[in-house]
């Protein structure tokens, strides 16, 4: 008997019936968006920490320290939301938190 005449009694193997996996290891657009939000929140967290340190050195109001402390917490929440795939919600929270922190900084310092 030749090879084409032989049949497999179990049918086709599952690997043969499924399409081949993509060979590129490039991240998907969603993964890139998550990484971008995590990087943006991390950079904002570092900037808020620097501003907080400067405000502490200049003996600013406790309210300003609280505002930047809340911004640091919000950045951590945004990082966690981005890790879990909630990038749009994280982006909105990051933008709203930054605007609120800047407005409160201006209001409290003036």
C-alpha positions in Angstrom: 0.0 0.0 0.0 1.3 3.5 -0.8 1.2 6.4 1.7 -1.9 8.2 0.1 -3.9 5.0 0.3 -3.5 4.8 4.1 -6.2 6.6 6.1 -6.0 7.8 9.6 -8.7 6.1 11.7 -8.9 9.0 14.1 -9.5 11.6 11.4 -7.5 14.8 11.0 -5.4 16.0 13.9 -6.6 19.2 15.7 -3.4 21.0 14.7 -4.1 20.4 11.0 -7.6 21.7 11.2 -6.8 24.9 13.1 -5.2 27.9 11.3 -1.6 28.5 12.0 -0.7 30.9 14.8 0.7 34.2 13.7 4.4 34.1 13.5 5.1 37.7 14.5 5.5 38.5 18.1 4.4 42.1 17.6 2.0 43.4 20.3 -1.6 44.0 19.4 -2.9 47.5 19.2 -4.7 47.0 22.5 -1.5 45.9 24.2 0.3 48.9 22.8 -2.4 51.2 24.2 -2.1 49.6 27.6 1.6 50.0 27.6 1.3 53.7 26.5 -1.2 54.4 29.3 1.0 52.7 31.9 4.0 54.7 30.7 2.0 58.0 30.7 0.7 57.3 34.2 4.2 56.4 35.4 5.7 59.6 34.0 2.9 61.7 35.5 3.4 59.9 38.8 7.1 60.7 38.7 6.4 64.4 37.9 3.8 64.6 40.7 6.3 63.2 43.1 8.9 65.8 42.1 6.3 68.7 42.4 5.2 67.3 45.8 8.8 67.3 47.0 9.3 70.9 45.8 6.0 71.9 47.5 7.2 70.2 50.7 10.5 72.0 50.5 8.8 75.4 50.1 6.5 74.7 53.1 3.3 74.9 51.1 -0.2 74.3 52.4 -1.2 70.9 53.6 -4.0 71.0 51.0 -1.5 71.2 48.2 0.4 68.2 49.6 -3.0 66.4 49.8 -3.8 67.2 46.2 -0.5 65.8 44.9 -0.8 62.8 47.2 -4.2 62.1 45.6 -2.8 62.5 42.2 -0.1 59.9 43.0 -2.8 57.5 44.2 -4.9 58.2 41.0 -1.8 57.4 38.8 -1.5 54.1 40.6 -5.2 53.4 40.0 -4.8 54.3 36.3 -1.8 51.9 36.0 -3.9 49.1 37.5 -6.8 49.9 35.3 -4.5 49.8 32.2 -3.1 46.4 33.3 -6.6 45.1 33.4 -7.6 46.4 30.0 -9.6 49.5 31.0 -7.5 51.9 29.0 -10.3 54.3 28.1 -11.5 54.7 31.6 -7.9 55.1 32.8 -7.2 57.8 30.2 -10.3 59.8 31.2 -9.4 59.5 34.9 -5.8 60.5 34.2 -6.8 63.6 32.3 -9.5 64.6 34.8 -7.2 64.0 37.7 -4.4 66.1 36.1 -6.7 69.0 35.4 -8.2 68.8 38.9 -4.8 68.8 40.5 -3.6 71.7 38.5 -6.7 73.7 39.2 -6.6 73.0 42.9 -2.9 73.8 43.0 -3.7 77.2 41.4 -6.7 77.8 43.7 -4.9 76.9 46.9 -1.7 78.7 46.2 -3.3 82.0 45.2 
